[in-house]
Amino acid sequence: MKYYNKARLLLAGAAFVSFSGQALALDGNDVVAKINNALSVQGGTGLSAEKVVTTGSDVTLTNAKFTVAAAKESGFPLGTIVLKGVEEDNGSYLVETVTFDDVDIAQDGLGFKASGLSISGLSVPADPTGNTIDAVLLYNEAHVGATTVTFDGKQAFSVGEMVMTSEVADDDSAVNFDLKVKDIKGDLSLVEDAKAKDALQQLGIKALDGSISMVGSWELEPGTLELEEYAFEFANVGRLNLAMSFSGYTLDFIKSLNETTKAMEANANKEEAQQAAGLAMLGLMQRLTFNSMEVRFEDAGITKRALDYAGKQQGTTGEQMAQMLKGMTPLMLAQYNVPELQNMLSAAVNTYLDKPSSFTVTAEPAEGVPFPMIMGAAMGAPNTLPQVLGVKVTAND
């Protein structure tokens, strides 16, 4: 009897362990489903796979594809995707790393290759319909290594590396993000159009060599999206940077925007869909508030070469072309009845053309301006826009 009781106890324990293991087993299909739920809410894209296999805390997707709802194609092939270190947390999932196969596609003379694709610190929401950070699909870092584009076997474009990182604030109120695209190179000798090729040669641009960077933040509750930097920098050309800030870009706004887009795509009557979408967009725009914007260009030699090229086209010199532009600027602006802006812009153009260094246009009102007010001024009294938006133009500062 004693041995019988012990056997029953052991069997009961084994059954409990087995049941617990099954209850706590990771469901790879649920992970994929919740990723797709979040992608659908945030933009109408989706992930599919021929096979989903779960091994411990890892999920492997075989013959995976990434699709966009609006696209008619079957999807972009991604090969095998491996999600490692997946943990379930009250219906949501935390994924330590996501790795992808290298991409190698060739079709109709066009080739595309990308390596070193990975995502780390992926958080998948249990319910993407909420209005807190827990409802957002986020990651710590997304990485793409060497990427090349070829035409008829000749390399036309390449990127050394792309890294995007994001960081959630301690109080979950905001997300900071940073993008770096390094070693962008393009062979412009492959341009076939004769006029474009001649223009590029005279501008002294035989190849592209540069980078792209973006730094910003997004505050969820007021929906303040702030780009501190969105810069394109290329050797022998210059650096163009856009900085801007507007509010009202909340999770609710994003969902409404995506719903409008989906409704337009689902409507077979495209003309009717576009009209409805236009009205819906006007309604959505009323939720946004303009805070500030700055566009700044720092010259690296392109301005003088452009003046020389334009002057040659007109049968004159670059210096004479600069003088012509100085004279034309106030005449062109006079018709808009914006004397203050006319004076600022004319002075800035003169300063810049005398010695090209930098040219900056800023719009920074004392307080945020609702988008409907901007649209109203643009339609009713466009000459008041510079004052409404606090526009300033400077050069070489």
Disulfide bonds with the S-S distance in Angstrom:
none
